[in-house]
Amino acid sequence: MTVTYSSKVANATFFGFHRLLLKWKGSIYKLLYREFIAFASLYTAISVLYRFFLTGSQKRFFEKLSIYCDKYAEQIPVTFVLGFYVTLVVNRWWNQFVNLPWPDRLMFLISSSIQGRDEYGRLLRRTLMRYVNLTSLIIFRSVSTAVYKRFPTMDHVVEAGFMTVDERKNFDHLKSPHLKYWIPFIWFGNLASKARKEGRIRDSVDLQTLMNEMNKYRSWCSLLFGYNWVGIPLVYTQVVTLAVYTFFFACLIGRQFLDPEQGYVGHDLDLYIPVFTLLQFFFYAGWLKVAEQLINPFGEDDDDFETNWCIDRNLQVSLLAVDEMHMNLPKMDKDIYWDDSAAQPPYTLAAADYCIPSFLGSTIEMGEKQAVSALPFVATRISEALAEGRQRGKAVFPPARPFPLCQSLFLQWRKALAMGHYTGIG
């Protein structure tokens, strides 16, 4: 079952992720604890052997071997190889998720395109929808271990209601060495064409739209089959696995605490417990475990896709949409904002802080401040112009395009000037 924790990280808080570290299901601890215990046990066994069972000359040889392993273990490009591999695996994992076959678009089209509320019309819609779900079931049986355990034979598919007995005979009669997930597609197309000839589909455009959507659905199914068939090259998986385990095999010897009395560089302390080596193993081996879990998301790991749930949901929802929901409309009524031109949904007390004014642009406040601050300046310039006009014996007009917020002041001054209040005489 997919482990969901989105609600717990909806808001960033102080030590917000610390609660997630205590979870067991779907955690790195559950994936890695066996390998971690094995690594720590081997390291402890080698350390005890070095300290208590080797002779003096054997200790000197082991110390040289430890320094040699520690020096050359860093030349293994674990970070580069592992990082690129995990990125590739995660991309494949997400692409497989976004291409899971969902019948929602098809059920909308079938419900609206196949006309008739009689028994035959209902049979047409349900049969078309059943062919859609049968296709995805055949694909899931071929790629998912959980689905195959649920439907190990085609008899179980018939018993579950995805296929009738006559359809099973037709299905088995068609001999092909390849996976026959495409047969329900052909049935779907033939039945849709028959419905068009009988007038159940009233427009050829509706038939074409229906077939186009079915082709998209087929593409999703074939893509999942392709991902299952052509995986990441085995040689790359082997290289990454060997790089990680070879590195930590060298660390079992190279990261031992040596006798400080021998004066080896970097071995001044004898701490017994290699804290940072254990952390390095936890991170690198955990990284590899992430790739191991995601490389095939159709297994039975904690975070693998819930394919059986997808089958149950798709069948129930799609049949409901094309049968009981066909032309089933609620009564239309006026909404509560019928006579309200400024519709504003209410807020609860818990959501009151999220009621904020509309954003009008980052320069709005700046423009208002500059316009207000310009009023005294414009008034001063008008006064100076009037004084200068009186001295010259004529009226002086301000610029043709004043500031927007000074428009009213400008118009009042022009009006007074036109009435002869400011003629510049006397």
Buried (B, 14 or more C-beta within 10 A) or exposed (E): EEEEEEEEEEEEEEEEEEEEEEEEEBBBBBBBEEBBEEBBEEBEEBBEEBBEEBEEEEBEEBBEEBBEBBEEBEEBEBEEBBEEBBEBBBEBBEEBEEBBBBBEEBBBBBBBBBBBEEEEBBEBBBBBBBBBBBBBBBBBBBBBBBBBEBBEEBEEBBEEEBBEEEBBEEBEEEEEEEBBBBBBBEBBBEBBEEBBEEEBBEEEEBBEBBBEBBEEBBEBBBBBBEBBEEEBEEEBBEEBBEBBBEBBBBBBBBBBBBBEEEEBEEBEEEEEEBEEBBEBBBEBBBBBBBBBBBBBBBBEBBBBBEBBEBBEEBBEBBBBBBBEBBEEEEEEEEEEEEEEEEEEEEEEEEEEEEEEEEEEEEEEEEEEEEBEEBEEEBEEBBEEBBEEBBEEEEBBEBEEEBBEBBEEBBEEBEEEBEEEEBEBEE
